[in-house]
């Protein structure tokens, strides 16, 4: 037997074996922000409480209803929480979430109702019989591309009445399909998510952050309650529901 060839073969096997070993994954990093998206319309706060605009039934929705605009800051908060708990979202989901944020405005609507007609209260927390749109002071009205009923209905007794609670996800396009321009441009001053139904109109409103403030390096500093509201739906749960909106398929 040729000893030289045998030694060479053993050496080659050792090299290949070492190369095939799986490199252990590094633990998820915390404190590292998600890649930022280009800044467009910037709200002063990402959390908004429901308001009655007009109508016959001021108690159709409860005052505890609120909506979260899931912008970069909120998405990053959600990501950081999961990473700190040792369950950082996959790189694939993070990439899909970035693509979704680049193409769509995403809102979490946490809706409550203790309306005296329980069948109506049950329906409206799931937006049944409710028309939705984004509206600017200039009269621009944007229709949603998708409404996702995010959670089962929760029920809670409130005296003689019953409270119903549900979280829904509403998605709007960033680009006007007809004009090719932004559906919500910088300088719009404010934007409202309008809920219309049962002869009543409610809205969530997000005033625009002044451009000079944005250029000064201002960053959103949520209150303790706003932080809890923003983190109610985890990153993976939210974007796991929305991943079909991205152009990346499994």
N, C-alpha and C positions, 0 to 999 in steps of 0.2 A: 504493500500500500504506500502511496506517496504521502509521506508525513507532512510535507509542505501544504499539499491540497487539503488535508484533514484539518490542519491548524487554521487555514484560511476559512474553511467552511464553518468551523466552530465560532470563529470571530464574527463572521457574517450573521450567524444565528443570534448571537448575543446582541448585536447592533439592532437587528430587526425586532427582537423581543423587547428591547428597551424602548424602541420607537413606538411600539404598539400599546404600551402601557397607557392607561387613561389618566390624564392629569386631573387631580381633584379640583373641583370648583371652588373658587374663592368665596368666602362668606359675603352676603349682600352688603353693599356700602350704604351707610346712612350719612345724612348730612349733605349728600350730593344731589343737587337740584336736577330735575328733568330738563332736557334741552328746551330753551325758550322758543316760542313761536314769534313771528313778526307781530309787533303791537299794532292793533287797529283801534276800534272803539274800546275805550277803557272806562269801566264803571268806577264810581267812587268806593262802592262796596259791592261784594258779590252776593250778599244776602238781602232779601227784600221780604217784608211782611205784606200780607194781602190787604187791599183797600177796596172799599165800595166806591164805584164811580157814579152809578145811578141805578134806579130800579125799585121794584116793589118789595123785594125780599132781602133786607140787609143782613139777615141771619142765615142766608143760604150756605155760606161758607163761614167757618169759625175764625175768630181772630188769631188762633194759633197756627193757621196755615201760613207757610212761608215757601219761598223758592230760592234755589241756589244756582247762580250762573256759574257753570263749571269752566272757568277760564284757566290760564296757566297757573296762577297762584293756588287755586283750589285743587287742581289736578296734582300739583307738586305736594301739597299738604297730604292728600290722600296717599300718594306714593310713599312719602316719608314715613307715614304711620305704619304702613304694611312692612316697609323695610326694617323699621325699628323693632317690629314684632317678630322679625326673622322670617318673614314670608314675602320677600320682595317680588313684585310681579315679574313675569318673564320678559326677556328683551323683546320677544316677538309682540307681546301685548303692548309694551311701551311704545314700540314702533307704530302699531296700529292706532294707539291712542293719539299719538302725535299727528298721524294722517287725518284722523277724525277731527281733531282740534283745528287743523288747517283748512278743512272744508266746511265745517258746520259749527253753529252755536248750539251748545247743549245746556239744558236747564233741568234741574231736579225740582219737581213740584211736590211738596209735602202737604197734602190736603186733608183738612178735617171738616166735618159737618155734624151739627146736632140739630139740623132742621127738623121741625115738628112732624113733618111727613117723612117717616123713616124710609119709605121706598125711594123718595127723591134724594134723601141724604145719602143713601147707599149708592145711588147712581152717580151723583155729582162728584163724589170723591174719586171715581174712576173715569171722570170726564165724559160720561154718557149723557148726551143731550147738551153738551157744552161745546161751543165754537171757540177755537184758539187762534190767536195771531200775535205777531210782534208788531208794534205800532210806534212810529216816531211822531214828534210834534208837527213835522212837515206833511203828515198824512200818508207816509209810506206804510203799507200794511203787508207783512210777510206771512205767508202761510207755512205751517209746519210740513216737513217732508216725512216725519214719523212721530207717532205718539206711542210710547211703550208703557203699558200698565205694569209697573215695576214690582209691586208687592201684593200679596193677598190683603183683603180688607181686615182691619183690626176693629174690634167692637169694644166699647166701654160704656157702662151704665152711668148716666149723669142725671140723677134724680129720676123724674118720670120719663126723661128722654134718653136716647141712646146716641153716643158719639161714634162716628165711623171715621176711620183714618186710612190713608193709602198714599204711597209714593209713586209718582208717575214721571217718566222721562220724556221731554219734548225737545225735538231737534229741528233746527231751521238752517237753511243754506246760507253760506257766507256770500255767495255770488248770485246775482240776478241772472237767471237763465236767458232772459230776453235781451238785456242790455250788456251783459258781461261785466257790469260794475259791481261794487260792493252793495249788498243789501242794507248794511248798517255802516254808514260812513262816519269817519271822524268829523266832529262838528255837528252831529245830530242833536246834541244837548241832553237828550234823555231817550230812553226806550222803555216801553211798557209791554209786558206779556199780558194780553187781555183775555179774560174768560167771560163769555157771553152765554146766557141761557136763562130760561124761566123768567123772562121779562126783567132781568137784572144784569148789570155789567160790573165785573170786578177786575182789578189789575194788580200786578206786581211791577214796581217801577225801579229803574236803575239810572239815576242822574249820571251824566258824563263827567269824568275827571277832567278839569281844565288842562289844556295843552301845556301851559306854562308849569303847572304842578308836575305833570308827567315828565317834562324835560329836566326838572330839578332833581330827578332820581327818586321821587316818591315811591314808596312801596306800601302795599296794603297790610295793615296790622289789625287783624280781626280781634274782636272782643272774645272773652271766654265762651260766651253763648254762640257767637258766630262760628267759632272753631268747632264746637260740638255739632252745630247744624251742618257745617260744610263736610264733616267727616262721617255723617250718618250713613251714607252709602259708600262702601269701600271702593277703592280704585279698581280692583279686579272684578268686582261685581258689576260696577257701572260699565266699564269698557268691554267686559265679557258679553254684556247685553248688546253693546253697540258695535262690536267688531265687524259685523256684516256690512257696515257702512263703509269700511275701508276697502281699498283695492287689493289688500293682501289676503289671500285665502289659505286656509289650512290644506 
